Amino acid sequence: MAAVFISYKKEDRAWAAKLGAALSAAGYTASWDTRLAAGDTWNETVCTELRTAKCVAVLWSKASWASRWVQA
């Protein structure tokens, strides 16, 4: 379980990594799709992470705004 779940579009992965590193440096745990293991179901894993996170950070960009997955 992570304290912060990061939602982003793959085109913004570098920004998600920077945010994750900053959160980690501040003592928080962060989760995004880099935690998916082989055989995991993306939707189930993301829903579990969202339910257990204390905070959700959505990285809004032109790419993410156009993504129905990020919007959902």
C-alpha positions as CSV (number, residue, x, y, z in Angstrom):
1,M,0.0,0.0,0.0
2,A,1.4,3.4,-1.0
3,A,0.6,6.7,0.6
4,V,0.3,8.4,-2.8
5,F,-1.0,6.9,-6.1
6,I,0.2,8.7,-9.2
7,S,-2.1,8.7,-12.2
8,Y,-0.5,9.8,-15.5
9,K,-0.3,9.1,-19.3
10,K,2.7,7.1,-20.5
11,E,3.9,10.1,-22.4
12,D,4.3,11.8,-19.0
13,R,6.2,8.9,-17.4
14,A,9.4,11.1,-16.8
15,W,7.2,13.5,-14.8
16,A,5.7,10.7,-12.8
17,A,9.1,9.3,-12.0
18,K,10.3,12.8,-10.8
19,L,7.2,13.2,-8.6
20,G,7.7,9.6,-7.2
21,A,11.3,10.4,-6.4
22,A,10.4,13.7,-4.7
23,L,7.7,12.0,-2.6
24,S,10.1,9.2,-1.7
25,A,12.8,11.8,-0.7
26,A,10.1,13.4,1.5
27,G,9.4,10.1,3.2
28,Y,6.2,9.0,1.4
29,T,5.6,5.9,-0.6
30,A,4.3,6.3,-4.1
31,S,2.7,3.9,-6.5
32,W,2.2,4.0,-10.2
33,D,2.1,1.3,-12.9
34,T,5.8,0.4,-12.3
35,R,4.6,-1.8,-9.5
36,L,2.7,-4.1,-11.9
37,A,4.1,-7.6,-12.0
38,A,3.9,-10.1,-14.8
39,G,0.4,-11.6,-14.8
40,D,-1.2,-8.8,-12.8
41,T,-4.5,-7.5,-14.1
42,W,-4.0,-3.8,-14.7
43,N,-7.5,-2.7,-13.8
44,E,-7.7,-4.8,-10.6
45,T,-4.2,-3.7,-9.5
46,V,-4.9,0.0,-10.1
47,C,-8.3,-0.2,-8.4
48,T,-6.7,-1.8,-5.3
49,E,-4.0,0.9,-5.3
50,L,-6.6,3.7,-5.6
51,R,-8.7,2.2,-2.7
52,T,-5.7,1.9,-0.4
53,A,-3.9,5.2,-1.2
54,K,-4.2,8.1,1.2
55,C,-3.8,10.5,-1.7
56,V,-4.1,10.5,-5.5
57,A,-2.0,12.7,-7.6
58,V,-3.2,13.1,-11.2
59,L,-0.6,14.6,-13.6
60,W,-2.7,16.6,-16.0
61,S,-1.2,17.3,-19.4
62,K,-2.5,17.5,-22.9
63,A,-1.8,13.8,-23.3
64,S,-3.5,12.8,-20.0
65,W,-6.5,15.0,-20.6
66,A,-7.1,13.1,-23.9
67,S,-6.9,9.7,-22.1
68,R,-10.2,8.2,-21.1
69,W,-8.3,6.0,-18.6
70,V,-6.7,8.9,-16.8
71,Q,-10.0,10.8,-16.8
72,A,-11.8,7.8,-15.4
